[in-house]
Amino acid sequence: MLDRFGAVIPAYNEAAHIAGVVRRVSEMIPPSNIVVVDDGSTDGTAEAAEDAGVRVLRNPGNLGKGTSLAAGYGLMLEREGIEGIFTLDADGQHDPAEMPRFIEPFRNRHADLVIGSRMADTRGMPLIRRMTNRLTSAVISHRAGCRIDDTQSGYRLIRSSLLRGMTLVTKRFDTESEILIRASRRGAMIVSVPVRTIYGDERSKIHPLKDTCRFLRLVIRSFFW
């Protein structure tokens, strides 16, 4: 049991998966250190998470993944003794049993941000997602000044001290890229560990055109930070 760690799970219309995700995360992290942030779901996601025994924050509408992450981080940072905060998706694509892989570089190598990389074995990953991940990872790695294999992975462990004082300006999927750029600007050590991705019946909530435009806007804005 990883008692000194928390977990933030942003969720939008994941009633079919969230209870199972919460149960598996609870095998690794105390339920009191787990928060689900419901982003205006209309399918009972929040109720399913509460029934699974964890705290739920509810956004007043669909405000975006970045808004949900910021809310979850804020709650976790209020707690004493939390060394780091895991984030993972609510659709069951990430295996909580792999959390110990993140702890080794976090503690032994003093990494500030550990990313679960899916790029070591991309069999089963849709071609368009594989191509997009490689392109965006190359761009963000250049802006961050270090190689990051899978910048779009939502499976992460972030040191609490790194998040304190980090002001985020993005609200949606671009927030995860913003965190990487801002972390690197603060001198953070960013490390990748291989993880598997479990593909099922989930559907990506990324809007190709809108989120690509948001990503490009983020990259341009980062030159002026």
Summary of the structure (lengths in Angstrom):
residues: 225
radius of gyration: 16.1
end to end distance: 38.6
largest distance: 44.8
contacts: 733
relative contact order: 0.16
helix: 42%
strand: 15%
